[in-house]
Amino acid sequence: MGSAAAEVLSERASNKLVGIRFLEYLKGSSVSFKTHQAIVLIVTFLAYASYHATRKTTSIVKSVLDPQSSSNLGFNFWLVTNHTHSTLSSNLGDGWAPFNGSDGTLLLGQLDVAFLAVYAFGMYFSGHFGDRCDLRIFLTIGMVGTGVFTSLFGLGFWGNIHNFYYYLLVQMVAGLFQSTGWPSVVAVLGSWFGKRKRGLIMGIWNAHTSVGNIAGSLIASAMLGYGWGWSFLVPGLIMSFLGFVVFVILPVSPDLAGVEEDDYTCPKKTGDDVTESLLRQDTPPAQEKEKAVGFLEAWKIPGVAPFAFCLFFAKLVAYTFLYWLPFYVSHTAIDGKYLSSETSGSLSTLFDVGGVLGGILAGHISDRLNARAITAASFMYCAIPALFFYRTYGHISLLVNGTLMFLTGMFVNGPYALITTAVSADLGTHKSLKGNSRALATVTAIIDGTGSIGAAIGPLLTGYISAKSWSAVFTMLMGSALIAGLFLTKLVVSEVATKIEESRSSRVPERSLDV
């Protein structure tokens, strides 16, 4: 039996990823479980940050592609008063066909909705495949594919391409590849981290969304001076490189990484107990193998539907800001002045900085209260006055605009981050599944896929409504935040009732002692 165990260990060692082997070579010993966890956190953080960095580029470039919209004063002011980027001014002062016509804003909105519609559609299938294949390979393909098609959009600049359907097709295929990301990274993370402090850990980890948006904004804004094509090419190349990093070093789960459960949760075993455990894990009986949860079965898990529909409206708000905030800022007079496209893109990062804090706070509060629905609903309701104040008073000064933008980002992205991370992971390992862990990607895909439909509708409606009134856009966003909170009403009532019952139960022993 000892030789059999040695053979199993030898086989697992030979299956280790190249990156893990290299780390072990440098370290001179095997990589511990905690080190594996750190690798998972860092690699998945960078991976999904790159997904958001490539999404953010479109919002930064919009004002360059469509400077002749009905609200073009901000961009024209920049061209007249700034001459630093003379090449950009001479080449793109009139925008880029076909987006520089009277319907330019509408066409840009159609690109957004095409991307997000395919993204949402692909999300449901990505979750299905993610629970049934090697997530490392699946994630690598998605990242490299996204990087390639993001770069292809930028190549339209050098290829002098003015056909709308070229950009539409590229965005749709990019959206399909983008849908591989979220179910994969959440499923990998859920395999390595239990429920204890999951909200806080994932709240901090979910900063990748805002970090990616910020990085994408800064990179795209910096590249605008060399031509808008670079704003797509550079993020695309970075993402493709990180896809290669995922391929060589990301351990999908403790079992596949060869890390024994006994090493980190159970007392040490010796002798034949270790041998038997190794052989049992290496060749599990067919009847003990977990069967991936079906799509309809996942919808029936308690809490999945309410959180999915809540996220529909939460992402409608968040993605409207993601795609239109830099455009809105550059076309709105702040303290009587219009900002350049670069400055608007940089200022818009404050929304994402607020989102980082919001995600961490939402995760920490929900852990302390053990109340995900109460936390998410409270943040959504607080987002309503934040949106109102930003629209009403954001024009006063840069300081006021930045402060209100930060607060809005905190309340909008807080519940969005909580639902797509800790809530999805909790529901993917719900007690109704009886220990079956092969539902994480499917549940995550259902929740985020449903949310992504809202993410597609928000920017599309904004493209139509903003041409008439930005005040109407903010009214739509405030209404969406309200509906998002209302979808969690039943879960909130249940959590409140549970808290009341726990409070009453905790006082019963004290009364008994007094008697």
ZAMARGU-4260 file (C-alpha; in steps of 0.2 Angstrom, whole numbers, plus 5000, padded with zeros to 4 digits):
<rodrens>
0) 5000/5000/5000 | 5015/5012/5003 | 5021/5010/4986 | 5004/5013/4979 | 5003/5030/4989
5) 5020/5035/4983 | 5014/5031/4965 | 4999/5043/4968 | 5009/5056/4975 | 5022/5055/4961
10) 5008/5056/4948 | 5001/5072/4956 | 5018/5080/4957 | 5020/5077/4938 | 5003/5085/4935
15) 5008/5101/4944 | 5007/5117/4934 | 5023/5124/4926 | 5022/5140/4937 | 5020/5130/4953
20) 5035/5119/4949 | 5045/5135/4946 | 5040/5142/4963 | 5045/5126/4971 | 5062/5126/4962
25) 5065/5144/4969 | 5059/5140/4986 | 5067/5123/4987 | 5052/5115/4995 | 5033/5111/4991
30) 5021/5126/4990 | 5010/5126/5005 | 4991/5128/5004 | 4991/5146/5010 | 5003/5150/4996
35) 4991/5142/4984 | 4977/5153/4991 | 4988/5168/4989 | 4992/5163/4971 | 4973/5161/4967
40) 4969/5178/4975 | 4982/5187/4965 | 4980/5179/4948 | 4961/5179/4948 | 4962/5197/4954
45) 4973/5202/4939 | 4964/5192/4927 | 4947/5200/4930 | 4954/5217/4932 | 4960/5215/4914
50) 4943/5210/4909 | 4936/5227/4915 | 4951/5237/4909 | 4946/5231/4891 | 4928/5235/4894
55) 4932/5253/4900 | 4941/5258/4884 | 4925/5261/4874 | 4918/5274/4887 | 4935/5284/4886
60) 4936/5284/4867 | 4917/5289/4864 | 4920/5308/4865 | 4934/5306/4852 | 4924/5295/4840
65) 4909/5306/4842 | 4914/5324/4846 | 4900/5332/4835 | 4885/5326/4846 | 4872/5338/4852
70) 4882/5341/4868 | 4899/5343/4859 | 4904/5359/4868 | 4916/5350/4880 | 4926/5342/4867
75) 4927/5357/4855 | 4932/5368/4870 | 4947/5356/4873 | 4952/5356/4855 | 4952/5375/4855
80) 4961/5378/4872 | 4973/5363/4872 | 4987/5360/4859 | 4997/5347/4867 | 4991/5333/4856
85) 4992/5341/4839 | 4992/5325/4830 | 4976/5319/4838 | 4967/5336/4835 | 4971/5336/4817
90) 4967/5318/4814 | 4951/5317/4825 | 4945/5334/4827 | 4930/5329/4817 | 4928/5312/4825
95) 4928/5295/4817 | 4915/5290/4804 | 4903/5282/4806 | 4901/5289/4824 | 4904/5307/4820
100) 4887/5310/4812 | 4870/5316/4820 | 4867/5298/4825 | 4884/5295/4832 | 4878/5294/4850
105) 4865/5281/4845 | 4877/5270/4836 | 4889/5270/4851 | 4874/5265/4862 | 4871/5251/4849
110) 4889/5245/4851 | 4887/5244/4870 | 4870/5235/4869 | 4877/5222/4857 | 4892/5219/4867
115) 4882/5217/4883 | 4868/5207/4875 | 4880/5194/4869 | 4890/5194/4885 | 4874/5191/4895
120) 4868/5177/4883 | 4886/5169/4884 | 4886/5170/4903 | 4873/5157/4905 | 4882/5145/4893
125) 4899/5149/4901 | 4892/5144/4918 | 4886/5127/4911 | 4903/5124/4903 | 4913/5130/4918
130) 4906/5117/4930 | 4910/5103/4917 | 4928/5107/4911 | 4945/5113/4916 | 4942/5131/4922
135) 4960/5136/4919 | 4959/5131/4900 | 4942/5139/4899 | 4948/5155/4907 | 4964/5156/4897
140) 4954/5155/4880 | 4942/5168/4886 | 4956/5180/4891 | 4966/5178/4875 | 4951/5179/4864
145) 4945/5195/4873 | 4963/5202/4871 | 4963/5198/4852 | 4946/5206/4848 | 4949/5221/4859
150) 4965/5224/4849 | 4955/5221/4832 | 4943/5235/4837 | 4958/5247/4839 | 4966/5241/4822
155) 4951/5250/4814 | 4961/5266/4817 | 4976/5260/4807 | 4966/5251/4794 | 4955/5267/4791
160) 4940/5256/4794 | 4923/5266/4794 | 4911/5252/4792 | 4899/5251/4807 | 4896/5233/4805
165) 4915/5229/4807 | 4915/5237/4825 | 4898/5229/4829 | 4904/5211/4825 | 4921/5214/4834
170) 4911/5220/4850 | 4899/5205/4849 | 4913/5192/4848 | 4923/5201/4862 | 4907/5200/4872
175) 4906/5182/4870 | 4924/5179/4876 | 4921/5191/4890 | 4907/5180/4897 | 4920/5166/4901
180) 4928/5177/4915 | 4916/5179/4930 | 4909/5162/4932 | 4927/5155/4931 | 4936/5166/4943
185) 4921/5165/4956 | 4921/5146/4955 | 4940/5145/4957 | 4939/5156/4972 | 4925/5147/4980
190) 4935/5131/4978 | 4949/5138/4989 | 4939/5148/5002 | 4926/5143/5014 | 4911/5154/5020
195) 4920/5161/5035 | 4924/5180/5032 | 4919/5176/5013 | 4910/5193/5012 | 4926/5203/5018
200) 4938/5193/5008 | 4928/5194/4992 | 4924/5212/4995 | 4942/5216/4995 | 4946/5204/4981
205) 4932/5212/4971 | 4941/5228/4970 | 4948/5221/4954 | 4932/5228/4946 | 4936/5245/4951
210) 4955/5243/4949 | 4952/5237/4931 | 4941/5251/4927 | 4953/5264/4934 | 4968/5255/4925
215) 4958/5255/4909 | 4953/5273/4910 | 4971/5279/4914 | 4979/5268/4900 | 4965/5273/4887
220) 4966/5291/4892 | 4985/5291/4891 | 4985/5283/4874 | 4973/5295/4866 | 4987/5307/4862
225) 4994/5294/4850 | 4978/5289/4842 | 4962/5281/4848 | 4968/5264/4841 | 4981/5263/4855
230) 4968/5264/4868 | 4962/5247/4863 | 4978/5239/4857 | 4988/5241/4873 | 4974/5234/4885
235) 4971/5220/4873 | 4989/5215/4873 | 4990/5216/4892 | 4975/5205/4894 | 4982/5192/4882
240) 4998/5191/4892 | 4989/5189/4908 | 4979/5174/4900 | 4996/5166/4897 | 5000/5169/4916
245) 4983/5160/4920 | 4988/5145/4910 | 5005/5142/4918 | 5001/5145/4936 | 4982/5146/4941
250) 4978/5131/4952 | 4959/5127/4950 | 4956/5118/4966 | 4965/5109/4980 | 4962/5092/4973
255) 4969/5096/4956 | 4983/5106/4964 | 4988/5090/4974 | 4986/5099/4990 | 4979/5087/5003
260) 4964/5092/5013 | 4972/5084/5029 | 4986/5097/5027 | 4975/5112/5032 | 4958/5106/5040
265) 4960/5089/5048 | 4972/5081/5061 | 4987/5073/5053 | 4986/5055/5048 | 5000/5042/5047
270) 5003/5025/5039 | 4990/5016/5031 | 4977/5029/5035 | 4986/5041/5023 | 4988/5028/5010
275) 4970/5024/5010 | 4965/5042/5009 | 4976/5045/4994 | 4970/5031/4985 | 4952/5035/4989
280) 4954/5053/4983 | 4963/5047/4967 | 4950/5035/4962 | 4933/5040/4969 | 4918/5028/4966
285) 4907/5032/4952 | 4892/5034/4964 | 4901/5047/4974 | 4906/5058/4960 | 4897/5075/4960
290) 4885/5078/4946 | 4885/5096/4940 | 4869/5105/4944 | 4857/5109/4930 | 4852/5126/4924
295) 4834/5125/4929 | 4838/5116/4946 | 4850/5131/4950 | 4836/5143/4947 | 4826/5134/4961
300) 4839/5137/4974 | 4832/5148/4987 | 4838/5166/4985 | 4845/5164/4967 | 4830/5172/4958
305) 4828/5188/4970 | 4846/5192/4970 | 4847/5189/4951 | 4833/5201/4947 | 4840/5213/4960
310) 4857/5213/4951 | 4847/5216/4934 | 4843/5233/4940 | 4859/5236/4950 | 4870/5232/4935
315) 4859/5243/4924 | 4864/5258/4935 | 4883/5252/4937 | 4886/5249/4918 | 4877/5265/4913
320) 4891/5274/4923 | 4904/5262/4917 | 4900/5266/4898 | 4894/5284/4899 | 4901/5293/4914
325) 4917/5300/4905 | 4906/5306/4891 | 4893/5314/4903 | 4907/5323/4912 | 4916/5329/4897
330) 4899/5336/4890 | 4894/5344/4907 | 4900/5362/4912 | 4908/5360/4929 | 4911/5377/4937
335) 4907/5385/4920 | 4921/5375/4911 | 4921/5359/4900 | 4934/5346/4903 | 4945/5337/4890
340) 4942/5319/4886 | 4958/5314/4895 | 4953/5324/4911 | 4935/5318/4911 | 4942/5300/4909
345) 4954/5302/4924 | 4940/5311/4935 | 4928/5297/4932 | 4940/5285/4941 | 4933/5292/4957
350) 4917/5283/4954 | 4927/5267/4954 | 4938/5272/4969 | 4922/5274/4978 | 4916/5257/4972
355) 4932/5249/4980 | 4927/5255/4997 | 4909/5251/4994 | 4913/5233/4990 | 4924/5231/5005
360) 4911/5239/5017 | 4896/5229/5010 | 4906/5213/5012 | 4912/5217/5030 | 4895/5223/5035
365) 4886/5208/5028 | 4899/5197/5037 | 4896/5205/5054 | 4877/5206/5052 | 4876/5189/5043
370) 4863/5198/5033 | 4867/5199/5014 | 4850/5205/5009 | 4848/5218/5022 | 4866/5225/5017
375) 4863/5225/4998 | 4845/5233/4999 | 4852/5246/5011 | 4865/5251/4999 | 4853/5252/4984
380) 4842/5263/4994 | 4856/5275/4999 | 4861/5275/4980 | 4845/5285/4976 | 4849/5301/4985
385) 4867/5299/4980 | 4862/5299/4962 | 4850/5314/4965 | 4864/5325/4973 | 4877/5321/4960
390) 4865/5326/4946 | 4859/5342/4955 | 4875/5348/4962 | 4889/5340/4953 | 4891/5355/4942
395) 4896/5367/4956 | 4915/5363/4956 | 4927/5349/4953 | 4928/5345/4972 | 4910/5344/4974
400) 4908/5333/4958 | 4922/5322/4963 | 4915/5320/4981 | 4898/5316/4975 | 4904/5304/4962
405) 4914/5295/4975 | 4899/5293/4986 | 4888/5287/4971 | 4901/5274/4966 | 4902/5268/4984
410) 4883/5265/4985 | 4880/5259/4968 | 4895/5246/4967 | 4894/5240/4985 | 4878/5229/4982
415) 4884/5225/4965 | 4900/5218/4972 | 4892/5209/4986 | 4879/5200/4975 | 4892/5195/4962
420) 4904/5188/4974 | 4899/5182/4992 | 4881/5180/4988 | 4884/5170/4972 | 4897/5159/4981
425) 4885/5156/4996 | 4871/5151/4985 | 4882/5140/4974 | 4886/5130/4990 | 4868/5132/4997
430) 4863/5118/5010 | 4849/5113/4998 | 4863/5106/4987 | 4868/5094/5000 | 4887/5097/4999
435) 4887/5097/4980 | 4901/5110/4975 | 4898/5108/4956 | 4885/5122/4955 | 4896/5137/4958
440) 4899/5142/4940 | 4881/5139/4935 | 4874/5149/4950 | 4886/5163/4947 | 4882/5163/4929
445) 4864/5164/4932 | 4865/5179/4944 | 4878/5189/4934 | 4870/5184/4917 | 4853/5191/4922
450) 4862/5206/4929 | 4871/5208/4913 | 4855/5209/4903 | 4851/5225/4914 | 4869/5230/4910
455) 4865/5230/4892 | 4848/5239/4893 | 4855/5253/4904 | 4868/5260/4891 | 4856/5257/4877
460) 4842/5267/4885 | 4855/5281/4890 | 4860/5282/4871 | 4842/5287/4867 | 4837/5297/4882
465) 4853/5307/4884 | 4850/5315/4867 | 4835/5324/4875 | 4839/5325/4894 | 4852/5319/4906
470) 4840/5323/4920 | 4828/5309/4913 | 4843/5297/4913 | 4846/5300/4931 | 4828/5298/4935
475) 4829/5281/4926 | 4844/5276/4937 | 4836/5281/4953 | 4820/5271/4948 | 4831/5256/4944
480) 4840/5257/4961 | 4823/5258/4970 | 4817/5242/4961 | 4833/5233/4964 | 4831/5236/4983
485) 4812/5231/4982 | 4816/5214/4974 | 4825/5209/4990 | 4811/5214/5002 | 4805/5196/5005
490) 4823/5191/5010 | 4826/5207/5020 | 4810/5203/5030 | 4816/5185/5033 | 4833/5191/5039
495) 4825/5204/5051 | 4813/5190/5058 | 4828/5179/5060 | 4838/5193/5069 | 4823/5196/5081
500) 4821/5178/5085 | 4839/5176/5089 | 4838/5191/5100 | 4824/5184/5109 | 4832/5167/5111
505) 4848/5175/5118 | 4838/5183/5132 | 4828/5168/5138 | 4843/5160/5147 | 4846/5176/5157
510) 4828/5177/5163 | 4828/5158/5168 | 4844/5162/5179 | 4835/5177/5187 | 4820/5165/5192
</rodrens>
